[in-house]
Amino acid sequence: MHELGIANSVMEAARAEVQRRPGTRLSRIGLRIGDLAGIDPEALSFCYQALVKETDLESVALEIERREWRQECPRCRRAFAVVDCETACPACGETQTKFVAGDELELAFLELEGIS
């Protein structure tokens, strides 16, 4: 289960950022995960919750944004979401389309709050 390692890396990155910004507290972590990233968002969320339990990050919310698999047509330049692994352009029928999104694994944001 590589989701456990990913959750741990996310926690380490978040802690490092808070240490670089004295007087702040982390409140939310946002991730972007593509459909083709090979990561189960539910498993990742479960692993994160297990890792932060009874730690300084226990109250920090993890938000996961799913990114769909997208292709682009070289003929009509239309970008489209892939459904049922069908990569042909739905507008013009071109079969030689180009991958443009869907394999992301990104730390999208860290929401920090000032400590009074």
DSSP file (Angstrom, degrees, kcal/mol; ACC not computed):
  #  RESIDUE AA STRUCTURE BP1 BP2  ACC     N-H-->O    O-->H-N    N-H-->O    O-->H-N    TCO  KAPPA ALPHA  PHI   PSI    X-CA   Y-CA   Z-CA
    1    1 A M    >>        0   0    0      0, 0.0     3,-1.0     0, 0.0     4,-0.5   0.000 360.0 360.0 360.0  96.0    0.0    0.0    0.0
    2    2 A H  H 3>  +     0   0    0      1,-0.2     4,-2.1     2,-0.2     5,-0.2   0.613 360.0  81.5 -74.9 -11.1    2.0    3.0   -1.3
    3    3 A E  H 3> S+     0   0    0      1,-0.2     4,-2.7     2,-0.2    -1,-0.2   0.840  87.0  57.7 -61.4 -32.4   -0.7    5.3   -0.1
    4    4 A L  H <> S+     0   0    0     -3,-1.0     4,-2.1     2,-0.2    -1,-0.2   0.922 107.2  46.4 -63.9 -44.3    0.8    5.1    3.4
    5    5 A G  H  X S+     0   0    0     -4,-0.5     4,-2.2     2,-0.2    -2,-0.2   0.879 112.8  50.0 -64.9 -38.6    4.1    6.3    2.1
    6    6 A I  H  X S+     0   0    0     -4,-2.1     4,-2.4     2,-0.2    -2,-0.2   0.930 109.8  50.3 -65.7 -45.2    2.5    9.1    0.2
    7    7 A A  H  X S+     0   0    0     -4,-2.7     4,-2.1     1,-0.2    -2,-0.2   0.900 111.0  49.9 -59.2 -41.2    0.5   10.2    3.3
    8    8 A N  H  X S+     0   0    0     -4,-2.1     4,-2.3     2,-0.2    -1,-0.2   0.903 109.9  50.1 -64.7 -41.7    3.7   10.2    5.3
    9    9 A S  H  X S+     0   0    0     -4,-2.2     4,-2.4     2,-0.2    -2,-0.2   0.884 109.0  52.3 -64.2 -38.9    5.4   12.4    2.7
   10   10 A V  H  X S+     0   0    0     -4,-2.4     4,-2.4     2,-0.2    -2,-0.2   0.924 109.8  49.1 -62.1 -44.8    2.6   14.8    2.7
   11   11 A M  H  X S+     0   0    0     -4,-2.1     4,-2.6     1,-0.2    -2,-0.2   0.916 111.1  49.5 -61.0 -44.1    2.8   15.1    6.5
   12   12 A E  H  X S+     0   0    0     -4,-2.3     4,-2.3     1,-0.2    -2,-0.2   0.910 111.4  48.6 -62.7 -42.9    6.5   15.7    6.3
   13   13 A A  H  X S+     0   0    0     -4,-2.4     4,-1.9     2,-0.2    -1,-0.2   0.904 112.3  49.1 -64.3 -41.1    6.2   18.4    3.6
   14   14 A A  H  X S+     0   0    0     -4,-2.4     4,-2.1     2,-0.2    -2,-0.2   0.925 111.5  48.3 -65.0 -45.0    3.5   20.1    5.6
   15   15 A R  H  X S+     0   0    0     -4,-2.6     4,-2.2     1,-0.2    -2,-0.2   0.904 109.9  52.9 -62.4 -41.4    5.5   20.1    8.8
   16   16 A A  H  X S+     0   0    0     -4,-2.3     4,-1.4     1,-0.2    -1,-0.2   0.900 109.0  49.6 -62.3 -40.7    8.6   21.5    7.0
   17   17 A E  H  X S+     0   0    0     -4,-1.9     4,-0.6     1,-0.2    -1,-0.2   0.905 109.7  50.5 -66.6 -41.0    6.5   24.4    5.6
   18   18 A V  H >< S+     0   0    0     -4,-2.1     3,-1.0     1,-0.2     6,-0.3   0.889 107.9  54.0 -63.5 -38.8    5.1   25.2    9.0
   19   19 A Q  H 3< S+     0   0    0     -4,-2.2    -1,-0.2     1,-0.2    -2,-0.2   0.834 105.1  54.4 -64.7 -32.0    8.6   25.2   10.5
   20   20 A R  H 3< S+     0   0    0     -4,-1.4    -1,-0.2     1,-0.2    -2,-0.2   0.627 108.7  53.0 -74.6 -13.0    9.7   27.7    7.8
   21   21 A R  S X< S-     0   0    0     -3,-1.0     3,-1.0    -4,-0.6    -1,-0.2  -0.702  80.8-159.1-126.0  79.3    6.9   30.0    8.8
   22   22 A P  T 3  S+     0   0    0      0, 0.0     3,-0.1     0, 0.0    -3,-0.1  -0.224  75.9  34.4 -57.9 146.4    7.1   30.7   12.6
   23   23 A G  T 3  S+     0   0    0      1,-0.3    92,-2.9    91,-0.1     2,-0.3   0.620  98.0 107.4  83.7  13.8    3.9   31.9   14.2
   24   24 A T  E <   -A  114   0A   0     -3,-1.0     2,-0.4    -6,-0.3    -1,-0.3  -0.846  50.6-156.8-122.1 161.1    1.7   29.9   11.9
   25   25 A R  E     -A  113   0A   0     88,-2.8    88,-3.1    -2,-0.3     2,-0.3  -0.995  23.5-120.2-134.7 140.3   -0.5   26.8   12.3
   26   26 A L  E     +A  112   0A   0     -2,-0.4    86,-0.2    86,-0.2     3,-0.1  -0.627  34.3 165.3 -81.2 134.0   -1.6   24.4    9.6
   27   27 A S  E     +     0   0A   0     84,-3.3    34,-2.0     1,-0.4     2,-0.3   0.668  61.6  16.8-119.3 -29.7   -5.3   24.0    9.1
   28   28 A R  E     -Ab 111  61A   0     83,-1.3    83,-3.0    32,-0.2     2,-0.4  -1.000  51.4-159.9-147.5 147.2   -5.8   22.3    5.7
   29   29 A I  E     -Ab 110  62A   0     32,-2.9    34,-3.3    -2,-0.3     2,-0.5  -0.993  14.1-159.8-123.3 132.7   -3.8   20.3    3.1
   30   30 A G  E     -Ab 109  63A   0     79,-3.0    78,-1.6    -2,-0.4    79,-1.5  -0.954   8.4-175.9-117.6 132.4   -5.0   20.0   -0.5
   31   31 A L  E     -Ab 107  64A   0     32,-2.9    34,-3.1    -2,-0.5     2,-0.5  -0.925  15.8-149.1-121.1 147.9   -3.9   17.3   -2.9
   32   32 A R  E     -Ab 106  65A   0     74,-2.4    74,-2.4    -2,-0.3     2,-0.5  -0.981  18.8-176.4-113.1 126.3   -4.7   16.8   -6.6
   33   33 A I  E     -Ab 105  66A   0     32,-2.6    34,-2.5    -2,-0.5    72,-0.2  -0.980  15.4-141.5-128.7 122.1   -4.8   13.2   -7.7
   34   34 A G  E >   - b   0  67A   0     70,-3.0     3,-1.9    -2,-0.5     5,-0.4  -0.446  23.6-117.6 -78.8 152.5   -5.3   12.2  -11.3
   35   35 A D  T 3  S+     0   0    0     32,-2.4     3,-0.4     1,-0.3    68,-0.2   0.776 116.6  47.1 -57.8 -27.5   -7.4    9.2  -12.3
   36   36 A L  T 3  S+     0   0    0     66,-3.4    -1,-0.3    31,-0.2    67,-0.2   0.284  81.8  97.6 -99.5  10.2   -4.2    7.6  -13.8
   37   37 A A  S <  S-     0   0    0     -3,-1.9    -1,-0.2    65,-0.4    -2,-0.1   0.632  89.7-125.1 -75.0 -12.6   -1.9    8.2  -10.9
   38   38 A G        +     0   0    0     -3,-0.4     2,-0.4     1,-0.3    -2,-0.1   0.793  69.1 125.7  74.7  27.4   -2.4    4.7   -9.5
   39   39 A I        -     0   0    0     -5,-0.4    -1,-0.3    -4,-0.1    -2,-0.2  -0.972  58.0-139.3-123.5 132.0   -3.5    6.1   -6.1
   40   40 A D     >  -     0   0    0     -2,-0.4     4,-2.6     1,-0.2     5,-0.2  -0.806  11.7-156.9 -88.2 109.8   -6.7    5.2   -4.3
   41   41 A P  H  > S+     0   0    0      0, 0.0     4,-2.5     0, 0.0     5,-0.2   0.857  92.4  51.7 -57.4 -36.8   -7.9    8.5   -2.8
   42   42 A E  H  > S+     0   0    0      2,-0.2     4,-2.3     1,-0.2     5,-0.1   0.912 111.2  46.8 -66.8 -41.5  -10.0    6.7   -0.1
   43   43 A A  H  > S+     0   0    0      2,-0.2     4,-2.6     1,-0.2    -1,-0.2   0.894 112.3  50.9 -66.0 -39.5   -7.0    4.6    0.9
   44   44 A L  H  X S+     0   0    0     -4,-2.6     4,-2.6     2,-0.2    -2,-0.2   0.926 110.7  48.4 -63.6 -44.3   -4.8    7.7    1.0
   45   45 A S  H  X S+     0   0    0     -4,-2.5     4,-2.5    -5,-0.2    -2,-0.2   0.910 111.7  49.9 -61.7 -43.1   -7.3    9.5    3.2
   46   46 A F  H  X S+     0   0    0     -4,-2.3     4,-2.2     2,-0.2    -2,-0.2   0.926 111.9  47.7 -60.9 -46.1   -7.6    6.5    5.5
   47   47 A C  H  X S+     0   0    0     -4,-2.6     4,-2.4     2,-0.2    -2,-0.2   0.907 111.0  51.3 -63.1 -42.2   -3.8    6.3    5.8
   48   48 A Y  H  X S+     0   0    0     -4,-2.6     4,-2.3     1,-0.2     5,-0.2   0.944 110.0  49.0 -59.5 -48.4   -3.5   10.0    6.5
   49   49 A Q  H  X S+     0   0    0     -4,-2.5     4,-1.0     1,-0.2    -1,-0.2   0.888 111.8  49.5 -60.6 -39.2   -6.1    9.9    9.2
   50   50 A A  H  < S+     0   0    0     -4,-2.2    -1,-0.2     1,-0.2    -2,-0.2   0.893 112.5  47.6 -66.1 -39.6   -4.3    6.9   10.8
   51   51 A L  H  < S+     0   0    0     -4,-2.4    -2,-0.2     1,-0.2    -1,-0.2   0.855 113.7  45.2 -71.2 -35.7   -1.0    8.7   10.7
   52   52 A V  H >< S+     0   0    0     -4,-2.3     3,-1.9    -5,-0.2     6,-0.3   0.617  81.1 122.6 -86.7 -11.0   -2.2   12.0   12.2
   53   53 A K  T 3< S+     0   0    0     -4,-1.0     3,-0.1     1,-0.3     4,-0.0  -0.286  87.9   1.2 -55.8 127.7   -4.2   10.5   15.0
   54   54 A E  T 3  S+     0   0    0      1,-0.2    -1,-0.3     2,-0.0     2,-0.2   0.796 112.7 108.5  61.7  32.6   -3.0   11.8   18.3
   55   55 A T  S X  S-     0   0    0     -3,-1.9     3,-1.5     1,-0.0    -1,-0.2  -0.729  89.7 -94.2-123.3 178.2   -0.4   14.0   16.7
   56   56 A D  T 3  S+     0   0    0      1,-0.3     3,-0.3    -2,-0.2    -4,-0.1   0.641 124.4  54.6 -66.9 -14.0   -0.1   17.8   16.2
   57   57 A L  T >  S+     0   0    0     -5,-0.2     3,-1.7     1,-0.2    -1,-0.3   0.320  73.1 106.8-100.6   7.2   -1.7   17.4   12.8
   58   58 A E  T <  S+     0   0    0     -3,-1.5    -1,-0.2    -6,-0.3    -2,-0.1   0.836  81.9  46.3 -57.7 -34.7   -4.8   15.6   14.0
   59   59 A S  T 3  S+     0   0    0     -3,-0.3     2,-0.5    -4,-0.2    -1,-0.3   0.487  87.2 109.1 -87.3  -1.8   -7.0   18.6   13.4
   60   60 A V    <   -     0   0    0     -3,-1.7   -32,-0.2    -8,-0.1     2,-0.2  -0.645  66.1-135.9 -81.7 121.2   -5.6   19.3    9.9
   61   61 A A  E     -b   28   0A   0    -34,-2.0   -32,-2.9    -2,-0.5     2,-0.6  -0.528   8.3-147.6 -77.5 139.6   -8.1   18.5    7.2
   62   62 A L  E     -b   29   0A   0     -2,-0.2     2,-0.5   -34,-0.2   -32,-0.2  -0.947  13.6-168.4-107.1 121.1   -7.0   16.7    4.1
   63   63 A E  E     -b   30   0A   0    -34,-3.3   -32,-2.9    -2,-0.6     2,-0.5  -0.942   2.5-162.1-112.5 128.6   -8.8   17.7    0.9
   64   64 A I  E     -b   31   0A   0     -2,-0.5     2,-0.6   -34,-0.2   -32,-0.2  -0.944   1.2-162.7-115.4 123.9   -8.4   15.6   -2.2
   65   65 A E  E     -b   32   0A   0    -34,-3.1   -32,-2.6    -2,-0.5     2,-0.3  -0.920  15.8-139.6-105.6 121.5   -9.3   16.9   -5.6
   66   66 A R  E     -b   33   0A   0     -2,-0.6     2,-0.5   -34,-0.2   -32,-0.2  -0.624  11.1-156.2 -81.4 136.1   -9.7   14.3   -8.3
   67   67 A R  E     -b   34   0A   0    -34,-2.5   -32,-2.4    -2,-0.3   -31,-0.2  -0.964  15.3-134.8-113.2 126.0   -8.3   15.1  -11.8
   68   68 A E        -     0   0    0     -2,-0.5     2,-0.4   -34,-0.2    35,-0.1  -0.361  26.5 -96.5 -78.8 158.3   -9.9   13.3  -14.7
   69   69 A W        -     0   0    0     13,-0.3    13,-2.8    33,-0.2     2,-0.4  -0.611  50.1-172.8 -71.5 125.2   -8.0   11.7  -17.6
   70   70 A R  E     -CD  81 101B   0     31,-2.8    30,-2.6    -2,-0.4    31,-1.6  -0.965  12.9-172.8-129.1 142.7   -7.9   14.2  -20.5
   71   71 A Q  E     -CD  80  99B   0      9,-2.4     9,-2.6    -2,-0.4     2,-0.4  -0.829  13.6-141.5-123.0 163.4   -6.8   14.0  -24.1
   72   72 A E  E     -CD  79  98B   0     26,-2.4    26,-3.0    -2,-0.3     7,-0.2  -0.991  14.0-130.5-129.6 140.4   -6.4   16.7  -26.8
   73   73 A C     >  -     0   0    0      5,-2.4     4,-1.4    -2,-0.4    24,-0.1  -0.760   6.2-157.5 -89.7 126.0   -7.2   16.3  -30.5
   74   74 A P  T  4 S+     0   0    0      0, 0.0    -1,-0.1     0, 0.0    23,-0.1   0.755  91.8  51.6 -72.6 -22.2   -4.5   17.5  -32.9
   75   75 A R  T  4 S+     0   0    0      1,-0.1    22,-0.0     3,-0.1    -2,-0.0   0.961 128.9  13.0 -79.1 -54.2   -7.0   17.9  -35.7
   76   76 A C  T  4 S-     0   0    0      2,-0.1     3,-0.1    18,-0.0    -1,-0.1   0.446  93.4-129.1-106.3  -1.0   -9.7   20.0  -34.0
   77   77 A R     <  +     0   0    0     -4,-1.4     2,-0.4     1,-0.2    -2,-0.0   0.625  54.5 150.5  65.3  15.3   -7.8   21.1  -30.9
   78   78 A R        -     0   0    0     -6,-0.0    -5,-2.4    -5,-0.0     2,-0.4  -0.643  37.0-148.8 -80.7 132.6  -10.6   20.0  -28.6
   79   79 A A  E     +C   72   0B   0     -2,-0.4     2,-0.3    -7,-0.2    -7,-0.2  -0.824  26.2 174.7 -95.7 141.3   -9.6   18.8  -25.1
   80   80 A F  E     -C   71   0B   0     -9,-2.6    -9,-2.4    -2,-0.4     2,-0.3  -0.988  34.7-106.8-149.0 154.4  -11.9   16.2  -23.7
   81   81 A A  E     -C   70   0B   0     -2,-0.3     2,-0.4   -11,-0.2   -11,-0.2  -0.635  38.2-123.5 -79.5 137.2  -12.4   13.9  -20.7
   82   82 A V        -     0   0    0    -13,-2.8     2,-0.4    -2,-0.3   -13,-0.3  -0.701  27.2-167.9 -84.9 129.9  -11.7   10.2  -21.5
   83   83 A V  B >   -E   86   0C   0      3,-0.6     3,-1.8    -2,-0.4    -2,-0.0  -0.975  69.5  -6.6-120.3 131.5  -14.7    7.9  -20.7
   84   84 A D  T 3  S-     0   0    0     -2,-0.4    -1,-0.2     1,-0.3     3,-0.1   0.843 123.5 -65.9  54.0  37.9  -14.4    4.1  -20.6
   85   85 A C  T 3  S+     0   0    0      1,-0.2     2,-0.9    -3,-0.1    -1,-0.3   0.654  93.9 146.8  62.0  18.6  -10.8    4.4  -21.9
   86   86 A E  B <   +E   83   0C   0     -3,-1.8    -3,-0.6     1,-0.1    -1,-0.2  -0.772  19.5 174.1 -88.6 107.7  -12.0    5.8  -25.3
   87   87 A T        +     0   0    0     -2,-0.9    10,-0.2    -5,-0.1    -1,-0.1   0.428  39.1 112.0 -98.5   0.1   -9.3    8.2  -26.4
   88   88 A A  S    S-     0   0    0      1,-0.1     7,-0.2     8,-0.1     6,-0.1  -0.476  82.8 -96.3 -70.4 145.8  -10.7    9.0  -29.9
   89   89 A C     >  -     0   0    0      5,-3.0     4,-1.7     1,-0.2    -1,-0.1  -0.449  26.2-151.6 -64.5 125.4  -11.9   12.6  -30.2
   90   90 A P  T  4 S+     0   0    0      0, 0.0    -1,-0.2     0, 0.0    -2,-0.0   0.695  92.3  51.1 -72.3 -17.0  -15.7   12.8  -29.6
   91   91 A A  T  4 S+     0   0    0      3,-0.1    -2,-0.0   -13,-0.1    -3,-0.0   0.909 131.2   6.0 -85.6 -46.4  -16.0   15.9  -31.8
   92   92 A C  T  4 S-     0   0    0      2,-0.1    -1,-0.0     0, 0.0    -4,-0.0   0.533  92.6-117.5-119.8  -8.9  -14.2   14.8  -35.0
   93   93 A G     <  +     0   0    0     -4,-1.7    -5,-0.0     1,-0.3     0, 0.0   0.436  52.2 160.9  88.2  -1.4  -13.4   11.1  -34.5
   94   94 A E        -     0   0    0      1,-0.1    -5,-3.0    -6,-0.1    -1,-0.3  -0.300  23.8-164.7 -55.2 132.0   -9.6   11.5  -34.7
   95   95 A T  S    S+     0   0    0     -7,-0.2     2,-1.3     1,-0.2    -1,-0.1   0.673  72.3  74.9 -95.6 -18.7   -8.0    8.4  -33.1
   96   96 A Q        +     0   0    0     -7,-0.0    -1,-0.2     2,-0.0     2,-0.2  -0.548  67.8 158.1 -94.9  69.5   -4.4    9.8  -32.6
   97   97 A T        -     0   0    0     -2,-1.3     2,-0.4   -10,-0.2   -24,-0.2  -0.478  36.9-119.6 -92.5 165.7   -5.1   12.1  -29.6
   98   98 A K  E     -D   72   0B   0    -26,-3.0   -26,-2.4    -2,-0.2     2,-0.2  -0.879  19.6-119.0-112.5 133.8   -2.5   13.4  -27.1
   99   99 A F  E     +D   71   0B   0     -2,-0.4   -28,-0.2   -28,-0.2     3,-0.1  -0.481  38.9 162.1 -65.6 133.7   -2.5   12.8  -23.4
  100  100 A V  E     -     0   0B   0    -30,-2.6     2,-0.3     1,-0.4   -29,-0.2   0.570  56.6  -0.2-128.6 -20.3   -2.8   16.1  -21.5
  101  101 A A  E    S+D   70   0B   0    -31,-1.6   -31,-2.8     1,-0.1    -1,-0.4  -0.990  76.3  85.9-166.2 157.7   -3.8   15.4  -17.9
  102  102 A G  S    S+     0   0    0     -2,-0.3   -66,-3.4   -33,-0.3   -65,-0.4   0.333  73.2  80.2 131.1  -6.0   -4.8   12.7  -15.4
  103  103 A D        +     0   0    0    -67,-0.2   -34,-0.1   -68,-0.2   -35,-0.0   0.173  63.6 136.7-111.4  17.8   -1.6   11.4  -13.9
  104  104 A E        +     0   0    0    -37,-0.1   -70,-3.0   -71,-0.1     2,-0.2  -0.278  28.7 174.8 -68.5 147.2   -1.1   14.2  -11.4
  105  105 A L  E     +A   33   0A   0    -72,-0.2     2,-0.4     2,-0.0   -72,-0.2  -0.760  28.5 160.4-143.3  98.6   -0.1   13.8   -7.8
  106  106 A E  E     -A   32   0A   0    -74,-2.4   -74,-2.4    -2,-0.2     2,-1.2  -0.951  49.6-131.5-129.4 139.2    0.4   17.3   -6.5
  107  107 A L  E     -A   31   0A   0     -2,-0.4   -76,-0.2   -76,-0.2     3,-0.1  -0.794  34.9-177.0 -80.6 100.9    0.5   19.1   -3.2
  108  108 A A  E     -     0   0A   0    -78,-1.6     2,-0.3    -2,-1.2   -77,-0.2   0.891  52.3 -16.9 -76.4 -42.1   -2.0   21.7   -4.3
  109  109 A F  E     -A   30   0A   0    -79,-1.5   -79,-3.0    -3,-0.2     2,-0.4  -0.995  41.3-148.9-161.3 157.1   -2.0   23.9   -1.2
  110  110 A L  E     -A   29   0A   0     -2,-0.3     2,-0.7   -81,-0.2   -81,-0.2  -0.996  22.3-148.7-124.9 122.9   -1.3   24.3    2.5
  111  111 A E  E     -A   28   0A   0    -83,-3.0   -84,-3.3    -2,-0.4   -83,-1.3  -0.849  19.3-172.7 -97.5 118.8   -3.6   26.6    4.4
  112  112 A L  E     -A   26   0A   0     -2,-0.7     2,-0.4   -86,-0.2   -86,-0.2  -0.839   8.6-159.2-111.3 146.9   -1.8   28.3    7.2
  113  113 A E  E     -A   25   0A   0    -88,-3.1   -88,-2.8    -2,-0.3     2,-0.2  -0.944  24.9-111.7-122.3 145.9   -3.3   30.4   10.0
  114  114 A G  E     -A   24   0A   0     -2,-0.4     2,-0.5   -90,-0.2   -90,-0.3  -0.511  26.7-133.9 -73.7 143.7   -1.5   32.9   12.1
  115  115 A I              0   0    0    -92,-2.9    -1,-0.0    -2,-0.2     0, 0.0  -0.869 360.0 360.0 -99.5 127.8   -1.2   32.1   15.8
  116  116 A S              0   0    0     -2,-0.5    -1,-0.1     0, 0.0   -92,-0.0   0.443 360.0 360.0 -89.7 360.0   -2.0   34.9   18.2
